[in-house]
């Protein structure tokens, strides 16, 4: 039984590691992917670089954001950090 103790401790540490770090990260990534998949024209968004804009056009992998002065910039869909609710 004493030989099994280190193995049990190792398995227990992995289980704790999984529930405290891996699982929450997977849930966050799933939420981000869902948010990016549900983007629509007219949504007000913030990019990971801090740019605030409104989606002017969208396709499978890119979005065109329009700034307040009418400037249009193209970004990858994955660059969107959040959708601002108004």
Secondary structure, 3 states (H helix, E strand, C coil): CCCCHHHHHHHHHHHHHHHHHHHHHHHHHHHHHHHHHCCCCCCEEEECCCCEEEEEEECCCEEEEECCCCCEEEEEHHHEEEEECC
